[in-house]
């Protein structure tokens, strides 16, 4: 089992999963290309014209028409099946090994921070494919814990720093979460919060949105369950802003984007904040694993 995430040409991300299957390429090929078999393990119903340039349609459960379109880009039975999937590219490659085969999936896409969702999803799908080939029941459970393992393995928990136009800095974390925005907001505001006591401008910042390394002033903007912003302070005066935003993400969870700005002479505070926010977001992710949607 080899799973990697790399940057492809043009700045896109390339996720690569490799699995050994106890079945020859010819048998696996049918499960990769025949819609009746794909229906058991692929994340959507697949319509395909099996020829290079052939049209594809992907219909997700509960929908009548295709949610995404695709085109077959490469076909070499029983070795290579490649196609576009919306704006993404999928390439399935089979090679014989002993009495079985090695399946390699390369998924090329633009949303780097969705990589853990894609990896955990494909991990489950390929596990389902192996079960189908072995005559076993295909079952997909909660992939949240696996998702968090991929976040760490691919280095997706780290923050980045950029210089702003005024010579200051912006610290940024982006992380796909395993629960929806409402659940994440509930974890951040605390168990005592309810709809009548939501955070509001001028109120103190709930502990879930702050860390000891970044002294917090009062809330400047709150739009539950999506946005919370406040000034952070140095020497009792505002030094920059902290903004939490929960947007639409991949999979079934929200995408967290946390930014903090600061002046050029606050490099030491920036370094401490980066370490502290990394730990803080990790704790939030761990808490969400214990919560139901």
C-alpha positions as CSV (number, residue, x, y, z in Angstrom):
1,X,0.0,0.0,0.0
2,X,1.6,3.2,-1.2
3,X,-0.2,6.6,-1.0
4,X,1.5,9.8,-2.0
5,X,0.6,13.4,-2.8
6,X,2.7,15.4,-5.1
7,X,2.5,18.5,-7.3
8,X,1.9,17.9,-10.9
9,X,2.6,20.1,-13.9
10,X,0.7,23.4,-13.8
11,X,0.6,23.5,-10.0
12,X,-2.1,20.9,-9.6
13,X,-2.0,18.1,-7.1
14,X,-1.5,14.4,-8.0
15,X,-2.8,11.8,-5.5
16,X,-1.4,8.3,-6.1
17,X,-2.8,5.1,-4.5
18,X,-1.3,1.7,-5.1
19,X,-2.8,-1.6,-4.0
20,X,-2.1,-5.2,-4.7
21,X,-5.2,-7.2,-5.6
22,X,-5.5,-11.0,-5.5
23,X,-7.1,-11.2,-9.0
24,X,-5.7,-11.0,-12.5
25,X,-5.8,-7.8,-14.5
26,X,-8.6,-9.1,-16.8
27,X,-11.0,-9.6,-13.9
28,X,-10.2,-6.3,-12.3
29,X,-10.6,-4.6,-15.6
30,X,-14.2,-5.6,-15.9
31,X,-14.9,-4.2,-12.4
32,X,-13.2,-0.9,-13.5
33,X,-15.1,-0.4,-16.8
34,X,-18.5,-2.1,-16.6
35,X,-21.2,0.2,-15.2
36,X,-23.0,-2.7,-13.5
37,X,-19.9,-3.6,-11.5
38,X,-18.9,0.1,-11.0
39,X,-22.2,0.7,-9.3
40,X,-21.1,-1.5,-6.4
41,X,-17.9,0.3,-5.4
42,X,-17.5,3.6,-7.3
43,X,-18.8,6.8,-5.6
44,X,-21.4,7.4,-8.3
45,X,-23.4,5.7,-11.0
46,X,-21.3,5.7,-14.2
47,X,-22.4,6.0,-17.8
48,X,-19.6,5.4,-20.3
49,X,-18.8,5.0,-24.0
50,X,-15.8,2.8,-23.7
51,X,-13.6,4.3,-26.4
52,X,-11.0,7.1,-26.5
53,X,-13.0,10.3,-26.7
54,X,-16.1,8.5,-25.4
55,X,-18.5,10.5,-23.2
56,X,-19.0,9.7,-19.5
57,X,-21.6,10.8,-17.0
58,X,-21.5,10.5,-13.2
59,X,-24.8,10.4,-11.4
60,X,-24.7,10.6,-7.6
61,X,-27.3,8.9,-5.4
62,X,-30.6,10.8,-5.3
63,X,-30.1,12.6,-8.6
64,X,-31.8,12.0,-11.9
65,X,-29.2,13.5,-14.3
66,X,-25.4,13.5,-14.4
67,X,-23.8,15.7,-11.7
68,X,-20.5,15.7,-13.7
69,X,-19.4,14.9,-17.2
70,X,-16.2,13.3,-18.4
71,X,-14.4,12.0,-21.4
72,X,-12.3,8.8,-21.9
73,X,-8.7,10.0,-22.5
74,X,-6.8,6.8,-22.6
75,X,-7.8,3.1,-23.0
76,X,-5.5,0.1,-23.2
77,X,-7.4,-3.0,-22.0
78,X,-6.7,-4.5,-19.6
79,X,-3.9,-2.1,-18.5
80,X,-5.0,1.6,-18.6
81,X,-8.3,3.4,-18.2
82,X,-8.1,7.2,-17.9
83,X,-10.8,9.8,-18.0
84,X,-11.7,13.3,-16.9
85,X,-14.1,13.6,-13.9
86,X,-15.4,17.1,-14.0
87,X,-12.2,19.2,-13.9
88,X,-10.2,16.4,-12.4
89,X,-8.4,13.5,-14.1
90,X,-8.4,9.9,-13.1
91,X,-6.0,7.3,-14.4
92,X,-6.4,3.6,-13.4
93,X,-3.4,1.4,-14.3
94,X,-3.2,-2.4,-13.9
95,X,-0.1,-4.6,-14.1
96,X,0.1,-8.3,-13.5
97,X,2.0,-9.5,-10.4
98,X,2.2,-13.2,-9.7
99,X,-1.4,-14.6,-9.8
100,X,-2.8,-11.2,-9.0
101,X,-2.3,-7.6,-10.1
102,X,-1.2,-4.2,-8.9
103,X,-3.7,-1.4,-9.2
104,X,-2.5,2.2,-9.3
105,X,-4.9,5.2,-9.2
106,X,-3.6,8.7,-10.0
107,X,-6.1,11.4,-9.3
108,X,-5.0,14.9,-10.5
109,X,-7.0,17.9,-9.2
110,X,-6.7,21.6,-8.2
111,X,-7.9,21.6,-4.6
112,X,-4.8,20.5,-2.6
113,X,-6.6,20.8,0.7
114,X,-9.2,18.4,-0.5
115,X,-6.6,15.7,-0.8
116,X,-7.3,13.9,2.5
117,X,-11.0,13.7,1.5
118,X,-10.1,12.2,-1.9
119,X,-7.6,9.8,-0.4
120,X,-9.9,8.5,2.3
121,X,-12.7,8.2,-0.2
122,X,-10.7,6.3,-2.8
123,X,-9.2,4.2,-0.1
124,X,-12.7,3.1,0.8
125,X,-13.7,2.6,-2.8
126,X,-10.7,0.4,-3.6
127,X,-11.4,-1.6,-0.5
128,X,-14.9,-2.0,-1.8
129,X,-13.6,-3.0,-5.2
130,X,-11.4,-5.7,-3.6
131,X,-14.4,-7.0,-1.6
132,X,-16.5,-7.1,-4.8
133,X,-13.9,-9.1,-6.6
134,X,-13.7,-11.5,-3.7
135,X,-17.4,-12.1,-3.6
136,X,-17.8,-10.2,-0.3
137,X,-20.2,-7.5,0.7
138,X,-19.2,-4.0,-0.1
139,X,-19.6,-1.7,2.9
140,X,-18.5,1.9,3.5
141,X,-18.2,3.1,7.1
142,X,-17.3,6.5,8.6
143,X,-14.0,7.6,7.0
144,X,-13.4,10.5,9.4
145,X,-10.5,8.9,11.3
146,X,-8.8,7.8,8.1
147,X,-9.3,11.3,6.7
148,X,-7.4,12.8,9.6
149,X,-4.5,10.3,9.2
150,X,-4.1,11.5,5.6
151,X,-4.2,15.1,6.7
152,X,-1.1,14.5,8.8
153,X,0.6,12.1,6.3
154,X,0.3,14.7,3.5
155,X,1.4,17.7,5.6
156,X,-2.0,19.4,5.2
157,X,-2.1,20.6,8.8
158,X,0.7,23.1,8.4
159,X,0.1,26.9,8.1
160,X,1.7,29.2,5.5
161,X,3.0,32.8,5.9
162,X,2.9,35.5,3.2
163,X,4.0,39.1,3.2
164,X,1.2,41.7,2.9
165,X,1.2,44.8,0.8
166,X,2.0,47.0,3.8
167,X,5.1,44.9,4.7
168,X,3.3,43.0,7.4
169,X,2.4,39.3,7.4
170,X,-0.5,37.0,7.0
171,X,-0.6,33.6,8.6
172,X,-3.0,31.2,6.9
173,X,-4.3,27.7,7.7
174,X,-6.7,25.8,5.5
175,X,-8.1,22.5,6.6
176,X,-10.9,20.2,5.4
177,X,-13.0,19.1,8.4
178,X,-14.9,15.9,8.8
179,X,-18.1,17.5,10.1
180,X,-20.4,20.2,8.7
181,X,-20.1,23.9,9.6
182,X,-22.9,23.7,12.2
183,X,-21.1,20.9,14.1
184,X,-17.7,22.7,13.9
185,X,-19.3,25.9,15.1
186,X,-20.9,24.1,18.0
187,X,-17.5,22.7,19.0
188,X,-15.9,26.1,18.7
189,X,-18.5,28.0,20.7
190,X,-18.7,25.4,23.5
191,X,-21.4,23.1,24.8
192,X,-23.2,25.8,26.7
193,X,-23.9,27.9,23.6
194,X,-27.4,28.0,22.1
195,X,-29.1,29.9,19.4
196,X,-30.1,32.7,21.9
197,X,-26.5,33.2,23.0
198,X,-24.6,33.1,19.7
199,X,-21.3,35.1,19.5
200,X,-21.9,38.7,18.5
201,X,-19.9,41.9,17.7
202,X,-18.6,43.4,20.9
203,X,-18.8,40.2,22.9
204,X,-15.8,38.3,24.3
205,X,-14.3,35.7,22.0
206,X,-15.3,32.1,22.9
207,X,-12.4,30.0,24.0
208,X,-12.7,27.7,20.9
209,X,-11.8,30.6,18.6
210,X,-8.7,31.8,20.5
211,X,-5.3,30.6,21.8
212,X,-3.1,31.8,24.7
213,X,-0.4,32.8,22.2
214,X,-2.7,35.3,20.5
215,X,-4.4,37.7,23.0
216,X,-7.9,38.4,21.8
217,X,-9.9,41.6,21.8
218,X,-13.7,41.6,21.5
219,X,-15.5,40.2,18.5
220,X,-15.7,42.5,15.5
221,X,-17.8,40.3,13.2
222,X,-19.9,37.2,13.8
223,X,-22.1,35.4,11.3
224,X,-23.0,32.0,12.8
225,X,-22.2,29.4,11.8
226,X,-19.7,30.7,9.2
227,X,-17.6,33.6,10.2
228,X,-16.0,35.1,13.4
229,X,-13.4,37.9,13.4
230,X,-11.6,39.8,16.1
231,X,-8.5,41.9,16.7
232,X,-5.6,40.4,18.5
233,X,-3.7,42.6,20.8
234,X,-0.1,43.5,21.7
235,X,0.5,45.7,24.7
236,X,-3.2,46.3,25.1
237,X,-3.6,47.7,21.5
238,X,-4.9,46.0,18.3
239,X,-2.0,44.5,16.3
240,X,-3.8,42.7,13.6
241,X,-6.9,40.5,12.9
242,X,-7.9,36.9,13.4
243,X,-10.6,35.5,11.1
244,X,-12.3,32.1,11.3
245,X,-14.3,31.1,8.2
246,X,-16.2,27.9,7.6
247,X,-16.9,27.4,3.9
248,X,-18.2,24.6,1.7
249,X,-15.7,21.8,1.5
250,X,-15.1,18.4,-0.1
251,X,-16.8,15.3,1.3
252,X,-19.4,15.8,4.1
253,X,-17.5,18.5,6.1
254,X,-16.8,22.2,6.1
255,X,-13.6,23.8,5.0
256,X,-11.9,25.8,7.7
257,X,-9.9,28.9,6.7
258,X,-8.1,30.6,9.6
259,X,-6.0,33.8,8.9
260,X,-4.1,36.1,11.2
261,X,-2.4,39.3,10.2
262,X,0.3,41.2,12.0
263,X,2.9,43.9,11.6
264,X,6.5,43.3,10.4
265,X,7.9,43.9,13.8
266,X,5.9,41.0,15.3
267,X,7.9,38.1,13.9
268,X,8.3,36.5,17.3
269,X,4.5,36.6,17.9
270,X,3.9,35.2,14.4
271,X,6.2,32.2,15.0
272,X,4.4,31.4,18.3
273,X,1.0,31.9,16.8
274,X,1.8,29.5,13.9
275,X,2.8,26.8,16.3
276,X,-0.1,27.5,18.6
277,X,-2.8,27.6,15.9
278,X,-1.5,24.4,14.4
279,X,-2.0,22.6,17.8
280,X,-5.3,24.3,18.4
281,X,-6.8,23.3,15.0
282,X,-5.5,19.8,15.6
283,X,-7.4,19.6,18.9
284,X,-10.5,20.9,17.1
285,X,-10.2,18.1,14.5
286,X,-9.8,15.5,17.2
287,X,-12.9,16.8,19.0
288,X,-14.9,16.6,15.8
289,X,-14.0,13.0,15.4
290,X,-15.9,12.3,18.7
291,X,-18.9,14.3,17.6
292,X,-21.7,13.2,15.3
293,X,-22.9,15.4,12.4
